[in-house]
Amino acid sequence: MADKLLTSRGAATRQRILDVATQEFAEHGIAGARIERIVAAARTNKAQLYGYFGSKEGLFDAIFFGSLERIMTVVPIDATDLADWAVRLYDEYLRRPDLIRLATWARLERRPTGHLVDDSDRVDDAKLRAIADAQAAGLVRPGDPFDLMAMVIAMSMAWSPVSNVYAASDQEPPELHEQRRALLRDSVQRVIKVPCPQVG
């Protein structure tokens, strides 16, 4: 059902479903999520949910692709300062750990290898072009732009819910987050630094 055909009440119901389902999928994954819990918490019914999204998988897709677009909008890349971009990603993961959990479930239950989404659904073209442009300007070390992007993102996720060492929380002391931001910023700067030419 297209958003433009929805009444304000219908749009509000659809948004409640998305909000509740985001938490349900983040906590339980695709297989473990229960439509019954979603419709009860969203104060709607299965017929309405399926009318909006078609299926449980369609609901997950709407949420998952929405989360990818949110990251791009809220944390746009600045390839001239990838260290700052990494820090801003760190902060977004603190604000919205559910978005990382959604991606983790997609990896576990759908695509254990390769890209997380089909090529037609990828949203990293602009990021890769920005990195390539920064490389051409001599601001970022040579290498495959995708690999550099993947490295910076992985570093920004070091304390995220996907960490097998420690998952940070926005409830921790601010000075602790500042220490991590400083370490992250310095580490990314070292990784992307243009190597000095060899002499001799």
N, C-alpha and C positions, 0 to 999 in steps of 0.2 A: 504494500500500500504506500503510495507516494506521500511524502510529508506534506506537500502542498494541498493534498485532498483532505487532510486531517482537520477536524475542528480543534479549537484550543483545548478542549477537554480530551480529545483523542491524542493530541500531541503530548499533553501532560501524562496521560496513561502510558504512551509509548516511552517517554523519558523515564518514568518510574520503573518500567520493565528493564530498560537498559541499565539504570543505576543498581537495581537489585541484582540483576543477572551478572553484572560486572563482578560484584563481590562473591556471588555463588560460584562462578567459573574460576575466579582467582583462588578460591579456597578449595574447591573440589575437582577442578579440571573439567574437561568436556564430558568424559564418561560418567564421572561422579556427580555432576550437577543434576539437580532434580527440578523439572518444570513445575511440579506441584509446589515446591518451596518458593519458587520464583513468583508464580501467580498469586500465591497467598500473601507474600510480603509486599507485592506490588498492587494488591487490592484489585485484581482483575481476574480473567479466566483464560483457560487454554485456547479457546476459540479466538479470542482477541490477540493473544500472543502469536499464534500461528498465522493469523491474518496479517500481522505486521511483518513477521520474519520468516514464515514458511516452515521452519523446523528448528529444533534445538541447535543444529549445526549452523543454520542461517543466522540465528541469534548470536551465536559465538562469533561468527564472521563479522557481523555488524559491529560488535564490541571490539574485536581484535583489530580490524582495519581502522576503526575509529581511534584506537590507542596509538597506532602507528602514525596517523595523521596528527594526533595531539602532540606527540613528541616532536614532530617536525615544526609544528606551529609554535609551541611553547618554548622549545629549545632549538631555534634555527642555527645552522652551522655557521661558524665564522672560520674559514680555512686559514685566514691570516693569524688566527689566535686559537689553535686547536686545544691548547691547554685550558683556556677559559671555557671553551665549549665542553670539555670533559668535566670541569667543575660544575657547570650549569646542568649537565646530565646527572651528575651525582646528586645535586639538589633536587632535581625532578624525581629521581628514584626514592628519595626520602619522603617527598610529598605524596607520591603515588606508587607505593610498592606493589599495588595490585596490577599495575601495567606490566611490570617485570614478570609477575607470576603468570599472567595470561600468555606472554611469549614463551615462558618455560613450559606451560602445558601444551602449547601448540607444537613446540619442539618434541616433547615426550610422546604426545599422542598422534601427531600427524607427520612430522618431517624430522626424523632423527638425524639426517645428514643433508648437506647442501643448503641452499637458501631457505629461509623460513617461509617464504611465499613464492608463488609462481612468478616468473619473470614479468608477466603482464601486470602483476599487483605490486611490484617492488616500488619503493618510494625513495630510493637512494640516488637516483640519477643526478639530481642537483647537487647533492653532497659530493659525489665523485667528481663532477665537473669543477666544483669549487676547489677541491684538493688538487686536481690536475692543474688548475690555473695558478694556485699558490706554488706548486712545484715549478711551473714554467717561469714564475717570477723569482725563483731562487729562495723562497721563504720556507719551503718544506723539503725534506730529504727526498731523493729519488726513490722510486719503488711503485709497486702496483697501488693506485689510489684506494682500491677496495681493501687491500690488506692493511694499509695505514689506517683507514677508517675503522676497520674491525679491531685493530690494536687499541686505538684510542677509546673506542666504546667499551672494550673489555676492561681497560684500566679504570674507566669511570664506574664500572659495575663491581669493583673489587670488594665493596662492602654492601652490596645490594642483596636482595633476597635470594639470588642465585649463588651467592658465595658459599663455598664448602668450608670456609674458615670462620667467618663472622658476618652476620647481617646487622647492619646499622639500623637505628630507629631515630625518628625526629624527636623522641623523648630524651635523648642523650644530651649531655651538657654542650652548649654552643662552642665552647673552646675545643672540645674533642673534634667536632666537625671542622673547625678552622684548621686544626693540625692536619686532618686528612686532606682538606682542600689544598693546603700548602704542599703537602707531599705529592698529591696527584698532579698539581700544576707543574711542579719541578720535574717529576718523572716524565710527564708527557712532553715537556719542552726538550728533555734529553733525547727522547725517542725520535722526535720529528726533526731535530736539529740537522741542518745541512752539514754533512761531514766536511772537515777541513781537508783541502787537497794535500796529498802526500808530497813531501819534499825529498828530493834526492834520488 
